[in-house]
Amino acid sequence: MSGDSSQGPLSGLGVRIQNAQDAAQLRWLLSCASEQAIRLAAQRLGARQAPRPHEVIAALGLERRHSRREQAQVPLERVRAHARARTQGWREGAVG
C-alpha cells in the first residue's frame, strides 16, 4: 500500500501507508489534527519518500496511547515484591 493508492480520504495527505497499522494511525491522526496540518508536517518531514504516520504524529507533538498500556500496568506491591526477591537472591519464599 502506498500513499498514492486509492485510500479514500487517506490519499493525498503526503503520508506513506505501507500496511493496515499505518492506515489506522493515519485515521486516528485525522481525528486529532486537520488535513492541512498533516500535509504541512509531512512536507516538513519529506525527504526521498513520504513520511510514515508515526513520524507525522511525533512531528505534530501528539502521542497515540493504546488502551493495552493501561491494562498492562502492574500493581505497585507486585513491583516491590519483585524488587525484594531480586535483592534477596530469589531464594525460596523470598517473594511476598
C-alpha contacts under 8 A as a table, 3 or more apart, distances in Angstrom:
res1	aa1	res2	aa2	distance
1	M	5	S	6.66
1	M	17	I	5.76
1	M	18	Q	4.69
1	M	19	N	6.19
2	S	5	S	5.57
2	S	16	R	5.55
2	S	17	I	4.83
2	S	18	Q	5.57
3	G	7	Q	7.48
3	G	10	L	7.51
3	G	11	S	5.48
3	G	12	G	6.98
3	G	13	L	7.66
3	G	14	G	6.64
3	G	15	V	5.74
3	G	16	R	4.55
3	G	17	I	5.17
3	G	18	Q	7.92
3	G	50	A	7.90
4	D	7	Q	7.90
4	D	11	S	6.00
4	D	12	G	6.92
5	S	11	S	6.79
6	S	11	S	6.38
7	Q	10	L	5.15
7	Q	11	S	5.15
8	G	11	S	5.88
9	P	12	G	7.67
10	L	13	L	6.47
10	L	23	A	7.56
10	L	26	L	7.14
10	L	27	R	7.39
11	S	14	G	7.43
11	S	15	V	7.84
12	G	15	V	7.75
13	L	35	E	6.91
13	L	38	I	6.70
13	L	39	R	5.17
13	L	42	A	7.65
14	G	39	R	5.94
14	G	42	A	5.83
14	G	43	Q	7.13
14	G	50	A	5.88
14	G	51	P	7.54
15	V	39	R	7.82
15	V	42	A	6.25
15	V	50	A	5.31
15	V	51	P	5.39
15	V	52	R	5.71
15	V	53	P	6.21
15	V	56	V	7.90
16	R	22	D	7.93
16	R	49	Q	7.65
16	R	50	A	5.19
16	R	51	P	5.65
16	R	52	R	4.94
16	R	53	P	7.00
17	I	20	A	7.90
17	I	22	D	5.30
17	I	23	A	6.04
17	I	52	R	6.51
17	I	53	P	7.41
18	Q	22	D	6.30
18	Q	23	A	7.93
19	N	22	D	5.40
19	N	23	A	6.57
20	A	23	A	5.03
20	A	24	A	6.19
21	Q	24	A	5.04
21	Q	25	Q	6.14
22	D	25	Q	5.09
22	D	26	L	6.14
22	D	52	R	7.10
22	D	53	P	5.98
22	D	54	H	7.75
23	A	26	L	5.10
23	A	27	R	6.18
23	A	53	P	7.99
24	A	27	R	5.10
24	A	28	W	6.25
25	Q	28	W	5.09
25	Q	29	L	6.10
25	Q	53	P	6.08
25	Q	54	H	7.05
26	L	29	L	4.86
26	L	30	L	6.15
26	L	53	P	5.62
27	R	30	L	5.11
27	R	31	S	6.56
28	W	31	S	5.17
28	W	32	C	6.66
29	L	32	C	5.13
29	L	33	A	5.93
29	L	53	P	7.91
29	L	57	I	6.82
30	L	33	A	5.32
30	L	34	S	6.22
30	L	35	E	6.64
30	L	38	I	7.89
31	S	34	S	7.79
33	A	37	A	6.39
33	A	38	I	6.82
34	S	37	A	5.23
34	S	38	I	6.37
35	E	38	I	5.10
35	E	39	R	6.14
36	Q	39	R	5.10
36	Q	40	L	6.14
37	A	40	L	5.18
37	A	41	A	6.12
38	I	41	A	5.18
38	I	42	A	6.07
38	I	56	V	6.96
38	I	60	L	8.00
39	R	42	A	5.09
39	R	43	Q	6.13
40	L	43	Q	5.07
40	L	44	R	6.24
41	A	44	R	5.09
41	A	45	L	6.23
41	A	56	V	6.10
41	A	59	A	6.52
41	A	60	L	6.87
42	A	45	L	5.09
42	A	46	G	5.71
42	A	50	A	6.89
42	A	51	P	6.13
42	A	56	V	6.10
43	Q	46	G	4.96
45	L	50	A	7.78
45	L	51	P	6.40
45	L	56	V	7.61
45	L	59	A	7.96
46	G	49	Q	6.33
46	G	50	A	5.28
46	G	51	P	5.91
47	A	50	A	6.75
47	A	51	P	7.84
51	P	55	E	6.18
51	P	56	V	6.79
52	R	55	E	5.51
52	R	56	V	6.72
53	P	56	V	5.12
53	P	57	I	6.15
54	H	57	I	4.98
54	H	58	A	6.25
55	E	58	A	5.20
55	E	59	A	6.15
56	V	59	A	4.92
56	V	60	L	6.20
57	I	60	L	5.32
57	I	61	G	6.50
57	I	62	L	5.37
57	I	63	E	6.68
57	I	64	R	7.82
58	A	61	G	5.06
58	A	62	L	5.69
58	A	63	E	6.75
59	A	62	L	7.59
65	R	69	R	7.34
66	H	69	R	5.79
66	H	70	E	7.67
67	S	70	E	5.47
67	S	71	Q	6.70
68	R	71	Q	5.13
68	R	72	A	6.09
69	R	72	A	5.11
69	R	73	Q	6.81
70	E	73	Q	5.71
74	V	78	R	6.71
74	V	79	V	6.91
75	P	78	R	5.50
75	P	79	V	6.67
76	L	79	V	5.08
76	L	80	R	6.24
77	E	80	R	5.03
77	E	81	A	6.06
78	R	81	A	5.01
78	R	82	H	6.07
79	V	82	H	5.10
79	V	83	A	6.26
80	R	83	A	5.04
80	R	84	R	6.17
81	A	84	R	5.06
81	A	85	A	6.16
81	A	95	V	5.68
81	A	96	G	5.59
82	H	85	A	5.11
82	H	86	R	6.26
82	H	95	V	6.70
83	A	86	R	5.10
83	A	87	T	6.31
84	R	87	T	5.23
84	R	88	Q	6.15
84	R	94	A	7.31
84	R	95	V	7.09
85	A	88	Q	5.13
85	A	89	G	6.18
85	A	90	W	5.02
85	A	91	R	7.32
85	A	94	A	5.21
85	A	95	V	5.32
86	R	89	G	5.27
86	R	90	W	5.72
87	T	90	W	7.67
88	Q	91	R	6.58
88	Q	94	A	6.75
90	W	94	A	6.07
90	W	95	V	7.64
91	R	94	A	5.30
92	E	95	V	7.84
93	G	96	G	7.33
